[in-house]
């Protein structure tokens, strides 16, 4: 049998000749690995140097992906008392904080918050509210700001509905003037105050009429109570009593 000719001289196709005649000095694969590693290392060092010199860049980038929360004073009977210990006592008030003040909380204990700003001491947690802004997206910063303001307003309205008018006002006033919800918040604050005064007057009148036994006059005050859970809850017992008396 005739042996196959394996010499390069027998390869006449141009492509075959090109493959055979590739230069012998091609870089070794390890050389490519070394070059790539050097580039990556250089990029990492450059990034580290930039962030070391400009740490605000790191804060700006990382903060866009974190939910930012603030704890705000919302005492229904302001100002908020700051106490030297987590207990209510007549002699441990060390400072007073107006509603709407952002508190720097460092610890929690049995319903109390330990703060370091604007004063050092303890405040009762139920007299505060936590307002959170959702994480920002590089392409949706404006939308996130709008959502954050809407969330703050919703929390303020909840405070109003539960009877904490001063806390509701304080929280709503934290909405920035440049926010799309600022005008709505200011309008709501004015409406809350008008409705609150009207509800107080109607409820006090209903109480006086109940003491006199004029139950029709008690029921006549119901239309003056606004759509507020707190005031509706307060006048409901009087209304039930009047209904029983008029049977």
DRENKOLKE-691607 format. One record per atom (N, C-alpha, C): residue in one letter; x, y, z. Coordinates in pm, whole numbers, plus 50000, padded with zeros to 5 digits. Last residue first. Layout:
<sites>
AXYZ/...
</sites>
This chain:
<sites>
X414425571757178/X413575560557136/X412185562057198/X416165590457271/X415075595157185/X414185583857134/X418125576957410/X417225585757485/X416005589857402/X419465563957203/X418785556157304/X417735564557379/X420565585857067/X419635576956997/X418825568457096/X422315595757261/X421175603857217/X420135595157148/X424165574957272/X423385578357392/X422145586357354/X425205576357017/X424505564257060/X423625566957182/X426385601757031/X425325599156934/X424525586756973/X428295597657227/X427225607257251/X426055604957157/X429975578557098/X429255575057222/X428115584657253/X430895594656867/X430025582856852/X429315579056982/X432765614156909/X431355617956920/X430415606156912/X435225600756884/X434905607757009/X433405610557021/X435215590756624/X435255581456736/X434855588056867/X435285614356483/X434135605556467/X434065595556583/X437825623456557/X436635630756603/X435375622456586/X439445602756437/X439585606556577/X438305613156628/X438785601856166/X438525590256252/X438555593956400/X437035625755993/X438255623456068/X437975612356169/X435325644455826/X435695630455801/X437065627755863/X434035666456092/X434625663255961/X434915648255947/X431015675456229/X432205667356255/X432785663056121/X428675687056168/X429835696056179/X431125688456212/X426675668156181/X427125672756048/X428375681556052/X426345665856472/X427035655556394/X427485660456256/X424775683656606/X426195686956591/X426955677156501/X422275673156636/X422415684156541/X423875687956518/X422465655556845/X422505650156708/X422705661056603/X422205674657052/X423425666457039/X423545661356896/X419645683557015/X420745693056993/X422085685756980/X418305661057092/X418175665556954/X419305675356919/X418895660157362/X419505650257274/X419345653657126/X419415676957620/X418835680757491/X419455671857382/X420595673557865/X419565664157826/X418855667557696/X422705688057948/X421395694257968/X420255684757932/X424735671657866/X424595673958010/X423235680358042/X424365674157591/X424115661157654/X423945662757804/X425165700157548/X423755696657526/X423405683257589/X427915697457603/X427085706557684/X425615702957671/X428685679657396/X428835675957538/X427945684657628/X428145694957170/X427405682457190/X427505678057336/X430065715057205/X428645718357209/X427805705957236/X432355700057171/X432125706757299/X430655710657314/X432005692456902/X432055682357008/X431785688557144/X432095717056769/X430895708656761/X430865698356873/X434695725956832/X433535733856871/X432265725356871/X436255705456718/X436335708456862/X435095715856909/X435545708256449/X435205695956521/X435245698156672/X436635733456391/X435195731156377/X434765718856455/X439335728356432/X438655738256516/X437145736456510/X439695709256229/X439955705856369/X439215715556463/X439185722655992/X438315711556032/X438475708156180/X441335740955997/X439935745755997/X438995734756046/X443535723255993/X443365732556104/X441935737656112/X443165709755748/X443185702355875/X442905711655992/X443465730955570/X442165724355584/X442075716555714/X446185737155602/X445175747355630/X443795741055651/X447265712355522/X447525717655656/X446465727955694/X446445710955254/X445915701355351/X446105706355493/X447975731255140/X446515732255138/X445895723055243/X450515720455181/X450165733055245/X448655735155249/X450325697355022/X450575696155165/X450175708955238/X449965707854767/X448925699454824/X449085698454976/X452435720754736/X451195728454737/X450065720654801/X454215698254740/X454305708954840/X452995716754851/X454405678854551/X453365677154652/X453345688354756/X456615684254400/X455315685654334/X454155684954435/X459095702954580/X458385690554553/X457045693454486/X460235726254659/X460405722554519/X459685709654482/X459735727254935/X458975735954845/X459095732154698/X459565694455088/X460335705755036/X459495714054939/X457945684955375/X457945683455229/X458545696055169/X457675691155638/X459015686755596/X459075684555445/X455045696255689/X455905707855662/X457325703855624/X454055671655758/X453725676955626/X454615688755589/X455005670356023/X455525661255922/X455245666555782/X453555690956150/X455025690956152/X455595682156043/X450915682356109/X451385694956050/X452905695156041/X450945658756258/X450625658356116/X451145670856046/X451465668356515/X452415659556450/X452205658856301/X449125683156557/X450425689856557/X451495681356489/X447125662756545/X447145673956451/X448515680456442/X446485633356599/X447725640756625/X447865652056523/X444315617256535/X444175627356639/X445425635256672/X444405600356323/X444455594056456/X444465604256570/X444435617356107/X443265608856126/X443235602456265/X447005628356132/X445825636856146/X444585628456176/X448555605956076/X448635612256207/X447415621056233/X447795602055809/X447495591755908/X447545597456050/X448905624855696/X447455623455698/X447015612755797/X451605618455722/X451055630055792/X449535629155802/X451785596455552/X452045594655695/X451465606255776/X451245609555309/X450355598955355/X450535596355504/X453455626555295/X452125632455309/X451125621955359/X455485607555262/X455495616355380/X454105622155402/X454745596955014/X454755588355133/X454725596655261/X455125619154852/X453785613454864/X453685604454987/X457875622154872/X456995632654924/X455585627454944/X458685598154744/X459035600754882/X458145611254945/X457715601854484/X457185590954565/X457475593254713/X459315623454406/X457865624954410/X457245614354499/X461805611154414/X461545622654500/X460045624854516/X461475592054217/X461675587654355/X461395598954452/X461295608353991/X460155599954028/X460265595354173/X463845619553990/X462695628154006/X461485620154051/X465425596753949/X465605604654070/X464375613354095/X465695576753756/X464385579753811/X464475587653941/X468165569153675/X467275574053571/X465915578353623/X469315560553908/X470005570853830/X469075576953726/X467035558554176/X467595552454057/X468215563553974/X466915557454532/X466935564854406/X467525556354295/X464715541254764/X466005542454698/X465885549554565/X462235562554937/X462675550554868/X464005552454799/X462365576455258/X462395579455115/X462925567255043/X460375575755554/X461385569655468/X461215573855323/X459875586255877/X459555589355738/X460695584255651/X458495578656181/X459605575456092/X459155577655948/X457615600156449/X457205592556332/X458435590356245/X456955602456804/X457755604956684/X457155597056569/X455775593957029/X455645608256999/X456525612256881/X456505568257068/X455165570557015/X454915585156982/X459015570257193/X458945566957050/X457575569956990/X460115596257394/X459145585457383/X458855582757236/X463645601357420/X462315606157385/X461395594057370/X466635609757598/X465655599657557/X464325606357525/X469675626457500/X468735621557598/X467795611257538/X470915655957366/X471265642557412/X470275638257519/X469495672757082/X469885672257223/X470215657857258/X468865668456820/X469565680956853/X469955682157000/X471145641656875/X470885654556811/X469375656356798/X471065617957002/X472255626257026/X472125639956962/X468665596957173/X469075605857065/X470345613457105/X466945567357222/X468055575657271/X468575583857154/X463535561457264/X464615563357169/X465695571957232/X461385536257406/X462085549057413/X463205549357310/X460365510857408/X459495521557363/X460095535457371/X462655496857513/X461325495957574/X460415507657537/X464965514157344/X464825506357467/X463405507757521/X467405521157093/X465995519257131/X465935510857257/X469805545156968/X469435533157043/X467935533057070/X470215567556820/X471335558156829/X470975545356903/X468805591956611/X468545580956705/X469705571156702/X468415624056572/X469475614256544/X469385603256649/X465455638356443/X466185633156559/X467235623056515/X464215667856309/X464775654756278/X465675650356393/X461275684756406/X462725683356421/X463155669156389/X458565685256410/X459205686556280/X460705685156285/X458145702556721/X457695692956620/X458315695856485/X460995711156926/X459775714556852/X459415703656751/X462035697657231/X462285697957087/X460995701357014/X463695704257534/X462425703657463/X462685705857315/X465615687957795/X465475696757679/X464075695057621/X465455672858021/X466705680258000/X466625689857881/X463485660158270/X463425666858140/X464665675558124/X463215647858517/X464285643158428/X464195649058287/X461205652758703/X462495659458723/X463585654758627/X458905638058660/X458815652758655/X460155659858660/X459295611058426/X459395616258563/X459395631558556/X459345583158237/X458635595758252/X458635599858399/X462415570458113/X461315569258206/X460665582958219/X465215567758019/X464015562857951/X462865559958046/X466685599558118/X466595584958126/X465285580558062/X466475626158061/X467815621058092/X467835605858100/X464395634957778/X464605631457919/X465995625157939/X462705658857600/X463885650257598/X464265647757743/X459395664157487/X460335663957599/X461485654257574/X458295683957222/X458625670357265/X459675670957377/X456095712357297/X457235705557235/X457475691657293/X453045696157173/X454455700457165/X454775710857270/X451155672757181/X451195684157274/X452625689457279/X451745653856995/X450455660756982/X450325672557077/X454955653556852/X454215653256978/X452875660456961/X456905644456659/X455505647356625/X454645646056750/X460145644756528/X459325647656646/X457915651456602/X461215618656313/X460825632556330/X459945633956453/X463685601056158/X462755600556270/X462495614956313/X464125590355823/X464315600655925/X463275598756034/X465795569655585/X464725571755683/X465115582555782/X466375559155264/X466805568855364/X465615571855456/X467365530155108/X466225537355161/X466685546355275/X469815530854851/X469435527854989/X468215536055027/X470895538554615/X470335525154620/X469955521154762/X472075562754638/X471005561654542/X470315548254550/X474185559854807/X472935564654866/X471765563654769/X476285552054641/X475675542154729/X474335546754783/X476855576254504/X476455564354431/X475725554554520/X477475593954711/X476415597354617/X475915585054543/X479605581254837/X478365583454911/X477205586154816/X481495582254631/X481045569254681/X479725570654755/X481795609954612/X481315602354496/X480785588854540/X482895617454849/X481485620854826/X480915613454707/X485555611554837/X484665601854902/X483205604954881/X487915617254649/X486575622954643/X485575613254705/X490145602654710/X490275617154701/X488915624154704/X489125577054709/X489845581554827/X489945596754829/X488085575354456/X487145575054567/X487815579654697/X490515576454308/X489475586554288/X488535587154408/X491845553654402/X492445566754422/X491415577854407/X490115533454317/X490355535154460/X490935548954489/X490365536154040/X489065538554105/X489245541254254/X493055529054007/X492605542353969/X491285545754036/X492995502554093/X493805512254167/X493345526454136/X491315491453896/X490925490954037/X491685501254119/X492855495453666/X491535501753679/X491085502253824/X495095479253724/X495265493653706/X493955501153721/X493895454253728/X494505459453850/X494675474553841/X493135452153459/X492125452053564/X492665457853693/X495695452353335/X494695462653303/X493645463653414/X496865429553445/X497485442653468/X496495453853443/X495245409553343/X495285411753487/X495855425453520/X495865411453069/X494515414253118/X494495417253266/X498575403653071/X498205416953023/X496815420853076/X498385377453167/X499145387253243/X498765401453203/X496925365452961/X496385365653098/X497065376453181/X498745367452750/X497455374552743/X496835375852882/X500725350452850/X501045364652831/X499755372852823/X499535325952847/X499815331852978/X500145346652967/X499505320252568/X498265323652640/X498495329952777/X502265336752401/X501775325452478/X500495329452550/X502105352552082/X502215353252229/X501635340852295/X503915338651803/X502635342351864/X502765342552016/X506195332651647/X506355341051766/X505025345851823/X505995318951413/X506275310951533/X506345319251659/X503405326951179/X504685329751247/X504805322051378/X502045303250951/X501845312651061/X503155314851135/X502125285550735/X503205295250745/X502965305850852/X499865270150747/X501145263750777/X502225273850804/X497945288250667/X497915282550801/X499245276850841/X498735293150400/X498715304150497/X498735298850639/X498415268350284/X499775273950294/X499805285150397/X495675266150299/X496505256650372/X497905262050388/X494925286450128/X494585287450269/X495425278250354/X495935276249877/X496475288649937/X496175289950084/X496805241949838/X495735251749856/X496275264149926/X498885223249832/X498895233649729/X497825244349749/X500955203749999/X499765211850025/X499795223549930/X503365190549966/X502245184949892/X500965192849912/X505155202250137/X505285205249994/X504095200349915/X504795192050383/X504125204650353/X504205207850205/X504205156350389/X505095167950382/X504305180350343/X502855132450389/X502525142350494/X503395154650489/X501475109850181/X502515120050184/X502095130750282/X500785076750280/X500285090250258/X501425100150272/X502195048250100/X502105056850220/X501585070750183/X500445022749926/X501255034949915/X501075043650038/X500864988150000/X500005000050000/X500895012250000/
</sites>
